[in-house]
């Protein structure tokens, strides 16, 4: 299961965004017990000569801070307890 509004209360909480630079935008969700941040840098553009990720997802929950460095090819998976 991929992270969703049932996994993190952040997605049902407060939303904000900011332009971090000319090439990067950050979207952030904040809930009572969790947070999530998506950083999008389209200028990196995945391709044959560039393996850098254009989308990074970070989140916090009861287990701590987590980061998925490449949301497109390695989405986060929530393991059932």
TAPEBEL-V721274 format. One record per backbone hydrogen bond with DSSP energy under -0.5 kcal/mol. CO is the residue of the C=O (numbers start at 0). NH is the residue of the N-H. E is the energy in kcal/mol with one decimal. If there is no record, write none. Layout:
CO:NH:E / CO:NH:E
This chain:
0:77:-2.7 / 3:6:-1.4 / 3:7:-2.1 / 7:10:-1.3 / 8:11:-1.5 / 9:12:-1.8 / 13:29:-2.5 / 15:27:-3.2 / 17:19:-0.8 / 17:25:-3.0 / 22:42:-0.7 / 23:19:-1.5 / 23:20:-1.5 / 24:39:-2.9 / 25:17:-2.3 / 26:37:-2.8 / 27:15:-2.7 / 28:35:-2.4 / 29:13:-2.4 / 33:30:-3.0 / 34:59:-1.9 / 35:28:-2.8 / 36:38:-0.5 / 36:57:-2.8 / 37:26:-2.8 / 37:39:-0.6 / 38:40:-0.5 / 38:55:-2.3 / 39:24:-2.3 / 40:43:-1.8 / 41:44:-0.9 / 46:49:-0.6 / 49:46:-2.5 / 53:40:-3.1 / 54:70:-2.3 / 55:38:-2.9 / 56:67:-3.3 / 57:36:-3.2 / 58:65:-2.9 / 59:34:-1.3 / 60:63:-1.8 / 63:60:-2.1 / 65:58:-2.2 / 66:68:-0.6 / 67:56:-2.1 / 69:73:-2.6 / 76:78:-0.6
